[in-house]
């Protein structure tokens, strides 16, 4: 909004305030199922996480856009540093370690574009995940050694280590076969075997996250949004599971970059805008490389793997309660993997056309 600075600058009369963050809004929220799911994800972050951290006096972070910094705060914290992919998160924690305060103003918002295609979404998720782990490795030891109150340290610990959930989700997927073998024991005929083995796992894995996102939508859009957002919960959770392999790769890349001390390339998220498209450097000879295809193929393989156990669960009565849980996993992996291959295929076709046009243009000029 054009009046955003007029609305927020007066908060800097507080000499201790170093940064103001406002809420993100989404220009293309309803463009597709993918953008709708992303919007709900981000709404949960801005409506609940940011609000809770800021109001309770814990560390929050600047999100890279939709905010205003005091210049002296940046200088005092050591300036922008390029050793992580999330330099905004890195600077935010360094500034707060220096004693600067942040303000989150959810009543003001700045509209932005969500990645409308799967490859762009995964690139963004990969960068955020890798950068968060890099920041964790860089700053968490310093935070834990500081004289900050334990409530701030504990929240910073869980915030900076939250990307570990992705390798754990992949491990959970891989361990599905041993879990079925273990469950096929003498206790499977117990009266509550179905509840203990499957339904309880499904409830614990979905209800907490579902409640989080539903309440965020209710806070933004009122009671009517509660029921509308419930419809999107299965897709939301499936998408979160589907990107686990992509984000697990990012976690291990961050760990390796910390060990090897090699610089990390910043891959900008493609922006499509109202007119035209930005392919961000995709070349005809580089779309279908093994590196690009490896993750989508693994995602599809994991989806098929989970489908197998879903059908096995239908056969064994003690495991039938786990079918919804397995369906979300299978659907998530297959949706993300197949969608990724489709987008890569289309990008390859478009890149070939562009390459052919670029080749023909000099020939036409020479004539």
Backbone torsions as a table, in degrees:
resi	resn	phi	psi	omega
1	UNK	NA	145.3	-175.4
2	UNK	-66.4	-26.9	-176.6
3	UNK	-95.4	14.7	-173.5
4	UNK	-61.9	-40.9	-178.9
5	UNK	-67.7	-38.3	177.2
6	UNK	-61.6	-30.7	-176.9
7	UNK	-82.1	-25.4	-171.7
8	UNK	-113.9	-21.6	-172.5
9	UNK	-63.9	-30.1	-177.7
10	UNK	-65.2	-17.8	177.3
11	UNK	-65.5	-22.1	-179.0
12	UNK	-76.4	3.2	170.3
13	UNK	-65.2	-19.0	171.4
14	UNK	-78.4	112.2	-174.8
15	UNK	-64.2	-18.3	-179.1
16	UNK	-88.5	-9.1	-176.9
17	UNK	-80.5	123.6	-177.7
18	UNK	-104.9	-25.6	-174.8
19	UNK	-154.5	143.5	173.6
20	UNK	-119.1	132.0	176.0
21	UNK	-118.8	132.7	173.7
22	UNK	-109.6	171.4	-174.2
23	UNK	-78.9	145.4	172.6
24	UNK	-81.8	138.5	166.2
25	UNK	-114.6	172.0	-169.5
26	UNK	-129.9	118.8	-177.7
27	UNK	-67.0	-35.4	-175.0
28	UNK	-117.9	39.3	-179.3
29	UNK	-51.8	-45.3	-172.7
30	UNK	-99.4	18.5	-177.8
31	UNK	-69.1	-34.1	-178.0
32	UNK	-161.6	173.7	176.4
33	UNK	-63.5	-35.0	179.4
34	UNK	-66.1	-47.3	-179.5
35	UNK	-68.8	-34.9	177.2
36	UNK	-63.0	-42.4	179.2
37	UNK	-65.3	-42.7	177.5
38	UNK	-61.1	-41.2	-179.7
39	UNK	-61.0	-41.8	179.4
40	UNK	-66.8	-41.2	175.6
41	UNK	-54.9	-52.5	-175.4
42	UNK	-70.2	-34.0	176.7
43	UNK	-61.1	-39.7	177.1
44	UNK	-60.9	-40.7	179.4
45	UNK	-64.7	-47.6	-174.6
46	UNK	-78.4	-37.1	-175.2
47	UNK	-79.4	-40.2	-174.7
48	UNK	-104.3	-54.5	-174.5
49	UNK	-62.6	-54.8	-178.7
50	UNK	-60.0	-44.7	-178.6
51	UNK	-61.7	-45.9	-178.0
52	UNK	-64.8	-44.6	-179.2
53	UNK	-64.6	-45.0	-175.9
54	UNK	-69.9	-43.8	-177.7
55	UNK	-70.8	-25.5	-179.5
56	UNK	-91.0	1.0	177.9
57	UNK	80.0	15.5	176.9
58	UNK	-92.1	170.4	-177.9
59	UNK	-71.0	133.4	169.7
60	UNK	-121.0	-176.4	-177.8
61	UNK	-141.6	154.8	172.9
62	UNK	-75.5	138.6	-173.1
63	UNK	-95.7	14.6	176.8
64	UNK	92.7	-29.5	175.7
65	UNK	-142.4	174.4	176.6
66	UNK	59.7	44.2	179.2
67	UNK	-155.5	168.8	179.8
68	UNK	-132.8	132.9	179.2
69	UNK	-109.9	147.6	166.0
70	UNK	-82.3	127.0	-174.5
71	UNK	-58.5	-40.5	-178.3
72	UNK	-65.4	-26.3	176.7
73	UNK	-67.1	-44.7	178.8
74	UNK	-60.0	-45.7	-179.4
75	UNK	-64.8	-42.3	-177.6
76	UNK	-65.8	-32.7	-178.6
77	UNK	-81.1	-5.5	179.5
78	UNK	106.7	4.5	177.2
79	UNK	77.0	176.6	176.3
80	UNK	-69.8	132.8	-179.5
81	UNK	-122.0	145.5	-169.9
82	UNK	-104.6	14.6	-176.8
83	UNK	-87.7	2.0	171.7
84	UNK	-132.6	159.1	177.0
85	UNK	-80.9	-17.1	177.3
86	UNK	-110.9	69.8	-178.3
87	UNK	-63.8	-22.4	176.6
88	UNK	-68.9	-44.9	176.8
89	UNK	-64.6	-43.0	179.6
90	UNK	-59.7	-50.8	-179.4
91	UNK	-64.0	-38.0	-179.5
92	UNK	-60.0	-46.1	-179.2
93	UNK	-69.7	-38.8	178.7
94	UNK	-65.0	-37.6	178.9
95	UNK	-66.4	-41.9	-179.3
96	UNK	-72.3	-30.0	172.7
97	UNK	-64.6	-25.4	176.9
98	UNK	-83.1	-3.4	177.7
99	UNK	101.1	0.5	178.3
100	UNK	-74.2	148.3	179.5
101	UNK	-104.5	152.6	177.7
102	UNK	-116.2	153.1	175.0
103	UNK	-126.7	132.5	175.5
104	UNK	-109.7	126.3	-175.8
105	UNK	-119.5	85.9	-175.6
106	UNK	-70.2	-15.5	179.1
107	UNK	-71.3	-17.0	175.7
108	UNK	-109.1	146.1	-177.5
109	UNK	-143.1	157.4	177.2
110	UNK	-127.1	122.4	-178.5
111	UNK	-75.3	143.1	179.9
112	UNK	-145.0	165.3	-178.6
113	UNK	-94.6	134.6	174.6
114	UNK	-89.9	145.1	176.4
115	UNK	-59.7	120.0	-175.9
116	UNK	-86.7	-7.8	-178.7
117	UNK	-122.3	153.7	-171.9
118	UNK	-62.5	-41.6	-177.9
119	UNK	-63.5	-43.4	178.5
120	UNK	-64.1	-41.3	178.1
121	UNK	-62.0	-43.4	-179.5
122	UNK	-69.2	-35.0	175.4
123	UNK	-60.7	-45.7	179.9
124	UNK	-64.0	-46.2	179.6
125	UNK	-62.4	-39.4	178.1
126	UNK	-62.0	-45.0	-178.8
127	UNK	-65.7	-44.2	179.4
128	UNK	-63.7	-42.7	-178.7
129	UNK	-66.8	-47.1	-179.6
130	UNK	-63.5	-43.8	179.5
131	UNK	-64.8	-37.8	178.2
132	UNK	-64.1	-42.0	177.9
133	UNK	-67.9	-38.0	176.1
134	UNK	-61.3	-42.2	178.4
135	UNK	-66.3	-37.6	177.0
136	UNK	-60.0	-49.2	-179.7
137	UNK	-62.7	-37.8	-176.2
138	UNK	-73.7	-43.8	-167.4
139	UNK	-111.7	-22.0	-175.3
140	UNK	-59.8	-43.7	176.8
141	UNK	-58.0	-39.6	178.7
142	UNK	-65.3	-39.8	179.1
143	UNK	-65.2	-44.4	-177.2
144	UNK	-69.2	-25.7	177.8
145	UNK	-84.5	-12.0	-176.3
146	UNK	-73.2	173.6	179.4
147	UNK	-94.9	19.8	178.3
148	UNK	-65.4	152.7	175.2
149	UNK	-59.5	151.7	-177.5
150	UNK	-61.2	-32.8	180.0
151	UNK	-62.8	-33.9	177.5
152	UNK	-76.2	-41.8	179.1
153	UNK	-62.1	-44.3	-176.8
154	UNK	-65.5	-42.0	178.4
155	UNK	-65.7	-40.8	177.3
156	UNK	-62.3	-38.2	178.8
157	UNK	-61.5	-50.2	-177.9
158	UNK	-69.4	-33.0	178.9
159	UNK	-66.9	-48.0	-175.0
160	UNK	-77.5	-20.8	179.9
161	UNK	-100.5	8.0	-174.5
162	UNK	-67.1	-17.6	178.7
163	UNK	-71.6	-13.5	177.9
164	UNK	-64.0	-19.3	-179.0
165	UNK	-61.7	-28.4	-176.7
166	UNK	-68.8	-48.7	173.5
167	UNK	-60.1	-34.0	179.3
168	UNK	-67.4	-35.7	177.4
169	UNK	-68.1	-39.2	176.0
170	UNK	-63.9	-41.5	177.8
171	UNK	-62.7	-40.4	177.4
172	UNK	-60.2	-40.2	178.1
173	UNK	-63.6	-46.7	-179.0
174	UNK	-63.6	-34.8	-176.4
175	UNK	-81.2	4.2	-178.3
176	UNK	-62.0	-40.0	179.4
177	UNK	-63.8	-50.4	175.8
178	UNK	-58.5	-33.7	179.9
179	UNK	-64.7	-39.7	178.8
180	UNK	-68.6	-38.9	178.3
181	UNK	-63.3	-43.3	-179.2
182	UNK	-66.5	-37.9	-177.7
183	UNK	-71.1	-22.0	-179.2
184	UNK	-84.3	60.8	-178.7
185	UNK	-121.7	-170.5	-177.3
186	UNK	-63.8	-22.9	-177.3
187	UNK	-79.3	-5.1	-176.3
188	UNK	-67.4	-18.5	179.2
189	UNK	-94.5	4.0	176.9
190	UNK	-64.7	153.5	-177.1
191	UNK	-56.9	-37.1	-175.9
192	UNK	-105.3	21.2	-176.3
193	UNK	-61.8	-43.8	-179.6
194	UNK	-60.7	-43.3	-178.2
195	UNK	-64.7	-45.4	-177.2
196	UNK	-68.7	-38.8	-173.2
197	UNK	-79.3	-39.9	-168.4
198	UNK	-122.3	-57.3	-171.7
199	UNK	-63.7	-39.9	-179.7
200	UNK	-63.4	-39.4	178.4
201	UNK	-63.5	-42.3	179.8
202	UNK	-63.3	-44.6	-178.6
203	UNK	-64.7	-47.4	-178.5
204	UNK	-63.1	-34.5	-175.7
205	UNK	-80.5	-20.2	-173.0
206	UNK	-116.5	-35.4	-171.9
207	UNK	-67.3	-40.5	-178.1
208	UNK	-64.7	-46.9	179.3
209	UNK	-66.4	-40.9	179.2
210	UNK	-61.2	-44.1	178.6
211	UNK	-60.8	-42.0	179.5
212	UNK	-56.2	-51.3	-175.5
213	UNK	-74.7	-35.8	179.1
214	UNK	-63.4	-43.4	-179.9
215	UNK	-67.4	-32.0	176.2
216	UNK	-64.7	-42.8	177.9
217	UNK	-66.2	-37.3	178.4
218	UNK	-64.9	-40.3	179.6
219	UNK	-64.0	-36.6	-178.0
220	UNK	-79.5	-43.0	-167.6
221	UNK	-120.4	2.8	177.3
222	UNK	91.2	-177.9	-173.9
223	UNK	-62.7	-32.5	-178.8
224	UNK	-62.1	-31.6	-178.9
225	UNK	-70.3	-19.4	-179.9
226	UNK	-59.0	-48.5	-177.1
227	UNK	-73.9	-36.6	178.2
228	UNK	-64.3	-40.2	-178.5
229	UNK	-70.4	-28.7	177.9
230	UNK	-60.9	-34.2	179.5
231	UNK	-63.5	-31.7	-176.5
232	UNK	-87.3	-8.0	-174.8
233	UNK	-60.4	-45.6	178.8
234	UNK	-58.5	-43.0	179.0
235	UNK	-65.9	-39.7	-179.9
236	UNK	-60.4	-46.7	-179.4
237	UNK	-69.7	-37.4	177.7
238	UNK	-63.2	-40.5	178.7
239	UNK	-65.5	-41.5	177.8
240	UNK	-61.4	-37.1	177.4
241	UNK	-73.7	-39.4	-176.3
242	UNK	-61.6	-30.4	-179.4
243	UNK	-89.7	7.2	-176.8
244	UNK	-60.8	-41.1	-179.4
245	UNK	-66.6	-45.4	177.1
246	UNK	-56.2	-44.7	-176.8
247	UNK	-79.4	-28.6	173.7
248	UNK	-63.6	-41.2	174.7
249	UNK	-57.2	-40.7	179.6
250	UNK	-64.9	-40.1	179.4
251	UNK	-61.0	-47.8	-178.0
252	UNK	-71.3	-30.7	174.0
253	UNK	-64.4	-38.7	178.6
254	UNK	-64.8	-42.4	178.7
255	UNK	-64.0	-42.9	-179.9
256	UNK	-66.0	-38.8	179.2
257	UNK	-65.5	-31.9	176.8
258	UNK	-70.3	-36.3	179.7
259	UNK	-73.2	-45.9	-175.6
260	UNK	-84.0	-17.1	-177.7
261	UNK	58.6	33.9	177.1
262	UNK	-89.8	142.9	178.4
263	UNK	-65.9	152.4	-176.9
264	UNK	-111.7	133.8	179.2
265	UNK	-74.9	135.1	175.7
266	UNK	-91.8	113.4	179.6
267	UNK	-99.3	111.1	-176.5
268	UNK	-70.2	141.4	176.5
269	UNK	-70.3	132.1	179.5
270	UNK	-63.7	137.5	175.2
271	UNK	-114.2	134.8	-174.5
272	UNK	-105.2	-34.0	176.2
273	UNK	65.9	-171.6	-179.1
274	UNK	-75.7	-36.8	179.3
275	UNK	-127.1	141.9	175.8
276	UNK	79.2	173.2	180.0
277	UNK	-138.0	149.6	179.9
278	UNK	-116.5	113.3	-178.2
279	UNK	-90.6	-4.0	172.2
280	UNK	54.2	45.9	170.7
281	UNK	85.3	12.5	175.4
282	UNK	-68.5	129.0	-178.6
283	UNK	-111.5	153.8	-177.9
284	UNK	-62.1	-31.8	-177.5
285	UNK	-90.4	5.4	-175.9
286	UNK	-127.4	4.8	-177.3
287	UNK	-77.8	-51.4	-177.7
288	UNK	-94.5	62.8	173.1
289	UNK	-97.4	160.1	179.4
290	UNK	-59.4	-37.7	-178.8
291	UNK	-61.7	-39.9	179.6
292	UNK	-74.5	-35.3	-174.9
293	UNK	-83.5	-20.1	-173.0
294	UNK	-59.3	-48.7	-176.5
295	UNK	-67.1	-48.7	177.1
296	UNK	-58.5	-38.1	178.9
297	UNK	-65.4	-41.7	176.2
298	UNK	-62.7	-39.8	179.4
299	UNK	-62.4	-43.4	178.3
300	UNK	-66.3	-40.2	178.3
301	UNK	-62.0	-42.4	177.5
302	UNK	-65.1	-36.7	177.9
303	UNK	-63.7	-43.6	177.2
304	UNK	-64.1	-41.0	177.8
305	UNK	-57.1	-44.8	180.0
306	UNK	-71.8	-32.0	175.9
307	UNK	-62.6	-39.3	178.5
308	UNK	-59.0	-45.2	-179.3
309	UNK	-72.6	-25.5	175.4
310	UNK	-65.6	-42.7	178.0
311	UNK	-69.5	-35.2	175.6
312	UNK	-63.5	-38.9	179.7
313	UNK	-64.1	-34.3	178.1
314	UNK	-67.3	-27.1	-179.4
315	UNK	-77.7	-42.0	-178.4
316	UNK	-92.9	121.8	-174.7
317	UNK	-62.1	-34.9	-176.9
318	UNK	-69.4	-15.9	-176.1
319	UNK	-109.9	2.7	-175.0
320	UNK	-65.6	-26.5	178.9
321	UNK	-67.2	-15.2	-179.6
322	UNK	-87.4	-3.3	-177.2
323	UNK	-57.8	-45.5	177.9
324	UNK	-58.9	-39.5	178.8
325	UNK	-62.1	-47.2	-179.3
326	UNK	-68.8	-34.0	179.6
327	UNK	-63.8	-40.4	178.1
328	UNK	-64.4	-42.8	178.5
329	UNK	-63.8	-49.4	-178.5
330	UNK	-62.4	-46.6	180.0
331	UNK	-61.7	-40.5	-179.5
332	UNK	-64.2	-49.3	-179.8
333	UNK	-63.4	-43.4	-177.9
334	UNK	-69.0	-40.6	-179.9
335	UNK	-61.6	-48.2	-178.0
336	UNK	-68.3	-43.1	-177.8
337	UNK	-67.2	-49.4	-179.0
338	UNK	-65.8	-42.4	179.0
339	UNK	-61.3	-39.3	179.0
340	UNK	-63.5	-45.5	179.3
341	UNK	-63.7	-37.8	179.1
342	UNK	-63.5	-45.7	-179.7
343	UNK	-65.2	-41.6	177.8
344	UNK	-62.1	-39.5	178.5
345	UNK	-63.3	-44.8	179.9
346	UNK	-66.7	-39.5	176.9
347	UNK	-61.7	-38.9	179.3
348	UNK	-63.7	-42.8	179.0
349	UNK	-63.7	-44.7	-179.7
350	UNK	-65.7	-38.9	179.3
351	UNK	-65.7	-37.0	178.2
352	UNK	-64.3	-40.7	178.5
353	UNK	-64.3	-44.9	179.3
354	UNK	-62.7	-40.7	179.9
355	UNK	-65.0	-40.2	178.3
356	UNK	-64.7	-39.4	179.3
357	UNK	-66.1	-39.5	178.8
358	UNK	-67.1	-32.2	179.6
359	UNK	-73.5	-37.5	-177.9
360	UNK	-74.7	-28.9	-175.7
361	UNK	-60.6	-49.6	178.2
362	UNK	-61.3	-35.1	179.6
363	UNK	-65.2	-39.1	179.7
364	UNK	-67.1	-38.1	179.4
365	UNK	-66.8	-36.8	-179.1
366	UNK	-67.4	-25.9	178.1
367	UNK	-77.0	NA	NA
